[in-house]
C-alpha cells in the first residue's frame, strides 16, 4: 500500500498525520509512505525526524490584514496557488499513491485537489470543532471526511461524507495511570493542578498562573506543576518579584517544558491549558477536569469552538483570554474545589467524549476506501 500524506503549518496538523502513518507502518511494515509539506514549514524537520520520506512544495497562506507588505505577500500566494499545483502533480505522478490523506493546513489544498483530479482516492481528517478553510473546501469532494469532533459537521457542506473518528492520541497518554504516575512524581495526597500554555508558552496564562501560585501558596493546599514555555523564561523572576520563594514551597514545580506530560497529565486533578485539538483529545482520553483558555490568535478562532464542545457537555470550564486575570483564575479554581463532585463530574463527562481508538478507526476507513476504489 502506498499512502501520500499532506498537511502542515502547525503541529496540530502534522502530529495526527504522523500518528496515522506510524499506525499504518505497525499494521503493514511494507507500506510505502510519503509526506508532502510546505517548503520552510516545521514539517520539514518533524516528518524526517519521525522516519518518513518527505517532499516539499512552495505554498503560502493569505494575509488578512491589509498593508503594503501583506499585499505583496498575497500576490506571491496567488502565484504559489498555480505553481504549487504543478509541483504537487509532479510528485503524485512520480510516487503513484494508492490513497491520499490530508490533515489540514494550506499545503494540503493543492495536493488533495490534484489527487482528486487524477481520480486517486482521497480522504481528509479535521482535528477541530470548527473546520479550517482548506478542509471545508476539500470535504465537498473527498471520499471521506473524518472528524475529531461531531460538532464540526454542521459547518461543512451537506454533501460531505462525514464519519467520526476522533484525534489520534499517543499510546503513552492512554497507558499512563493516575496512582502510579503520582508515585513516580513523588506527590502526596493533596490535589495536583497542572498548567501550561504550550511549548512556547503564553504570556497571559503565565501572568495569571503567577498570581494563582502566590494566592494558593498561602495555604499550600495544592500541589502545582506549571510549564512556562520557551518564551516565558522571565516567569521565575516574576514569582520572586511577587514575593514567592519557591524554596519554601516544594509543592510548586515550575519548568520551561513538561517533558513527561503523560505522567503529569495522569496525576493531575485539574488542568489549566489552551484548547488545541490534540490537547483536548488527551484530556478526554485521561478523563480530566479542566479550565480552558482558548488562544484568540488562531485561524477562525477555532480554539474557542474546541473549548465550547466540552463546555456545552459540562466537561470543562472556560475563561476567554480577554477575561483572564489572576483573580478570575483563582476564583474559578476555588469554586471547582469547593465541591469535589464538581471536579468529578467534569472529569467523568470529559472521559465520555474520549475516542481512544482513533488510529484503528482511521486505518479501517483507509482500507475501506481503497477496497471500494478497486
C-alpha positions in Angstrom: 0.0 0.0 0.0 1.3 3.4 -1.0 0.0 6.3 1.1 0.6 10.0 0.5 0.1 12.4 3.4 -0.3 16.2 3.1 -0.7 18.7 6.0 1.3 21.3 7.8 1.7 24.8 9.2 1.2 23.7 12.8 2.0 20.7 14.9 -1.8 20.2 15.2 -2.0 19.3 11.5 1.3 17.4 11.4 1.2 15.2 14.5 -2.1 13.5 13.6 -0.7 12.6 10.2 2.5 11.2 11.8 0.3 9.2 14.3 -1.7 7.7 11.4 1.4 7.0 9.4 3.0 5.3 12.3 0.0 3.1 12.9 -0.1 2.1 9.3 3.5 1.0 9.5 2.8 -1.0 12.6 0.0 -2.8 10.8 1.7 -3.0 7.4 5.5 -2.7 7.7 5.9 -2.9 3.9 3.6 0.2 3.4 5.2 2.9 1.4 4.6 6.4 2.9 5.4 9.8 1.6 4.6 13.1 3.2 4.2 16.4 1.3 4.6 19.6 3.3 5.3 23.3 2.8 8.8 24.4 1.9 10.2 26.2 5.1 7.4 24.8 7.3 8.1 23.0 10.6 7.1 19.8 8.9 10.5 19.8 7.1 12.0 18.8 10.5 9.3 16.9 12.2 8.5 14.5 9.4 12.0 13.2 8.6 12.7 13.1 12.4 9.8 10.7 12.6 11.4 8.5 10.0 9.2 9.2 7.0 10.1 10.3 3.4 9.4 14.0 2.8 9.0 16.3 -0.2 8.0 19.9 -0.1 6.1 22.3 -2.4 6.2 26.1 -2.3 2.9 27.4 -0.8 1.8 30.2 1.5 -1.4 31.4 3.1 -3.2 34.7 2.6 -2.6 37.6 4.9 -5.9 39.0 6.2 -4.8 42.4 7.5 -4.2 44.9 4.7 -0.8 46.6 4.4 1.6 47.2 1.5 3.8 44.3 2.8 0.8 41.9 3.1 -0.5 42.9 -0.3 2.9 41.8 -1.8 2.7 38.6 0.2 -0.8 37.9 -1.1 0.3 38.4 -4.7 3.0 35.8 -4.1 0.4 33.5 -2.6 -1.8 33.8 -5.8 1.3 32.8 -7.8 2.0 29.9 -5.5 -1.5 28.6 -5.9 -0.7 27.8 -9.5 2.9 26.7 -9.1 2.2 24.5 -6.1 -0.4 22.6 -8.0 2.1 21.8 -10.7 4.7 20.7 -8.1 2.1 18.6 -6.3 1.0 16.9 -9.5 4.6 16.1 -10.4 5.3 14.4 -7.0 2.0 12.5 -7.2 2.8 11.2 -10.7 6.2 10.0 -9.5 5.0 8.4 -6.3 1.8 6.9 -7.7 -0.1 6.6 -4.3 -3.0 4.3 -3.8 -4.6 6.8 -1.5 -4.0 10.4 -0.3 -4.7 11.6 3.3 -5.0 15.4 4.1 -4.8 16.6 7.6 -5.3 20.3 7.1 -3.3 23.5 6.6 -3.0 25.3 3.3 -0.4 22.8 1.9 -2.9 20.0 1.8 -5.1 22.1 -0.6 -3.1 21.7 -3.8 -2.0 18.2 -3.0 -5.5 16.8 -2.4 -7.1 18.8 -5.3 -4.6 17.3 -7.7 -5.0 13.8 -6.3 -8.8 14.1 -6.8 -8.4 15.4 -10.3 -6.2 12.3 -11.0 -9.0 10.1 -9.6 -6.9 8.9 -6.7 -8.9 8.0 -3.6 -8.6 10.9 -1.1 -9.7 11.4 2.5 -9.3 14.2 5.0 -9.1 14.5 8.7 -10.3 17.6 10.6 -8.9 17.9 14.2 -11.0 20.9 15.3 -14.7 21.6 16.2 -14.6 24.4 13.7 -13.1 23.2 10.4 -10.3 25.1 8.6 -10.9 26.7 5.2 -8.9 24.1 3.3 -10.8 21.2 4.7 -14.1 23.0 4.2 -13.3 23.2 0.5 -11.9 19.7 0.2 -14.7 18.0 2.1 -17.1 18.5 -0.8 -15.2 16.1 -3.0 -13.3 13.9 -0.6 -14.2 10.2 -0.4 -14.5 10.5 3.4 -14.2 13.4 5.8 -13.0 12.1 9.2 -14.0 14.3 12.2 -12.4 14.5 15.6 -15.5 16.3 17.0 -19.0 15.7 15.8 -19.8 19.4 16.1 -17.7 20.1 13.1 -20.1 18.5 10.7 -22.6 21.4 10.9 -20.0 23.8 9.4 -19.4 21.6 6.4 -21.2 21.2 3.1 -24.2 18.8 3.4 -22.6 16.7 0.6 -19.5 15.9 2.7 -19.3 12.2 3.6 -18.5 12.6 7.3 -17.6 10.0 9.9 -16.5 10.5 13.5 -13.0 9.1 14.2 -11.6 11.3 16.9 -8.0 12.5 17.1 -5.1 10.1 17.3 -3.8 10.1 20.9 -0.3 9.0 21.9 -0.1 5.5 23.4 1.9 6.9 26.3 -1.1 9.1 27.2 -3.5 6.2 27.0 -1.4 3.9 29.1 -0.5 6.3 32.0 -2.3 5.6 35.3 -3.0 8.1 38.0 -1.8 6.4 41.2 1.3 5.0 39.5 2.1 8.5 38.0 1.6 10.3 41.3 4.0 7.8 43.0 6.6 8.3 40.2 6.3 12.1 40.6 6.7 11.9 44.4 3.3 13.5 45.1 1.4 13.4 48.3 -2.4 13.2 48.8 -3.1 16.9 48.1 -4.8 17.7 44.8 -2.5 18.4 41.8 -3.0 21.3 39.4 -1.3 21.1 36.1 -1.0 24.2 33.9 0.8 25.1 30.7 0.4 27.3 27.7 2.2 25.2 25.1 5.8 24.6 24.3 6.4 28.2 23.6 4.4 29.5 26.5 1.5 32.0 26.6 2.1 35.4 28.4 -1.4 35.9 29.6 -1.6 32.4 31.1 1.8 32.7 32.7 0.8 36.0 34.3 -2.5 34.6 35.6 -0.9 31.4 36.9 1.8 33.5 38.7 -1.0 35.3 40.7 -2.7 32.0 41.3 0.5 30.5 42.7 1.0 33.5 45.0 -2.5 33.1 46.4 -2.5 29.3 46.8 0.9 29.3 48.4 -0.5 31.0 51.4 -2.1 27.7 52.4 -0.2 25.2 50.2 -3.5 23.4 49.8 -2.5 22.3 46.3 0.5 20.7 44.5 1.1 22.5 41.2 3.2 21.8 38.1 3.5 24.7 35.6 5.2 24.8 32.2 6.0 28.4 31.3 7.4 27.7 27.8 10.4 28.8 25.7 9.2 32.4 25.6 8.4 32.5 29.4 11.9 32.4 30.8 11.0 35.5 32.8 8.4 33.6 34.8 10.7 32.5 37.8 11.7 36.2 38.2 8.1 37.3 38.2 7.4 34.9 41.1 10.3 36.4 43.0 9.0 39.9 42.3 5.6 38.9 43.8 7.4 37.6 46.9 7.1 33.9 46.2 10.1 31.9 47.4 9.9 28.5 45.7 12.5 27.0 48.1 9.8 27.3 50.9 7.2 25.7 48.7 8.4 22.2 47.4 4.8 21.6 46.4 5.2 24.0 43.5 7.1 22.7 40.4 7.8 25.2 37.6 9.6 24.2 34.4 10.3 25.6 31.0 9.0 22.5 29.3 7.0 19.5 30.6 8.8 16.6 29.0 6.9 13.9 31.0 3.4 15.0 30.1 1.8 11.6 30.1 2.7 11.2 33.8 1.9 14.8 34.8 -1.5 14.6 33.0 -2.4 11.3 34.5 -1.5 12.5 38.0 -3.5 15.8 37.7 -6.8 16.6 39.3 -7.3 19.8 37.4 -5.7 21.0 34.2 -5.4 24.7 33.1 -4.4 25.0 29.4 -5.2 26.2 25.9 -7.8 24.5 23.7 -5.8 23.0 21.0 -7.4 19.9 19.4 -4.8 17.4 20.4 -4.5 18.7 24.0 -8.3 18.3 24.4 -8.3 14.8 23.0 -5.6 13.9 25.5 -7.6 15.5 28.4 -10.6 13.4 27.3 -8.6 10.2 27.0 -7.4 10.7 30.6 -10.8 11.9 31.8 -9.5 15.2 33.3 -11.4 18.3 34.6 -10.0 21.4 33.0 -10.2 25.2 32.8 -9.7 26.0 29.1 -8.2 29.3 28.0 -8.6 29.3 24.1 -5.9 31.2 22.2 -7.5 34.2 20.4 -4.6 34.2 17.9 -5.6 31.2 15.7 -7.5 30.9 12.4 -11.3 31.2 12.6 -11.0 31.3 16.5 -11.2 27.5 16.3 -9.8 27.0 19.8 -12.9 28.7 21.2 -15.1 26.3 19.3 -13.0 23.4 20.5 -13.4 24.5 24.1 -17.2 25.0 23.8 -17.6 21.5 22.5 -16.6 20.4 26.0 -18.2 23.3 27.9 -21.6 22.5 26.3 -21.3 19.0 27.6 -20.4 20.0 31.1 -16.9 18.5 30.5 -14.8 21.7 31.1 -14.8 25.3 32.3 -13.7 28.2 30.1 -12.1 31.6 30.6 -11.7 33.6 27.5 -8.4 35.3 27.3 -10.0 38.8 27.3 -11.5 38.0 30.7 -8.4 36.2 32.1 -6.7 37.6 35.3 -5.1 36.0 38.3 -8.1 36.9 40.4 -10.6 35.3 37.9 -8.5 32.1 37.6 -8.2 31.9 41.4 -11.9 32.2 41.9 -12.6 29.5 39.2 -10.1 27.1 40.9 -11.6 27.8 44.4 -15.1 27.2 43.2 -14.2 24.0 41.5 -12.5 22.5 44.5 -15.2 23.7 47.0 -17.2 20.7 45.9 -15.3 17.6 44.9 -18.4 16.4 43.0 -17.9 19.2 40.5 -14.4 18.2 39.6 -15.5 14.5 39.4 -18.4 15.5 37.1 -16.3 17.4 34.7 -13.7 14.6 34.6 -16.4 12.0 34.0 -18.1 13.9 31.2 -14.7 14.6 29.5 -14.0 10.8 29.6 -17.4 10.2 28.0 -16.2 12.3 25.0 -13.0 10.3 24.5 -12.3 8.3 21.4 -9.3 6.2 22.2 -9.3 4.0 19.1 -8.9 6.8 16.6 -5.9 5.3 14.8 -7.8 2.0 14.3 -10.9 3.8 13.0 -8.9 5.8 10.6 -6.9 2.8 9.4 -10.2 0.9 8.7 -11.5 3.9 6.7 -8.4 3.9 4.6 -8.8 0.2 3.9 -12.5 0.6 3.1 -11.9 3.5 0.7 -9.2 1.5 -1.1 -11.4 -1.6 -1.3 -14.3 0.4 -2.8 -11.9 2.0 -5.3 -10.9 -1.3 -6.9 
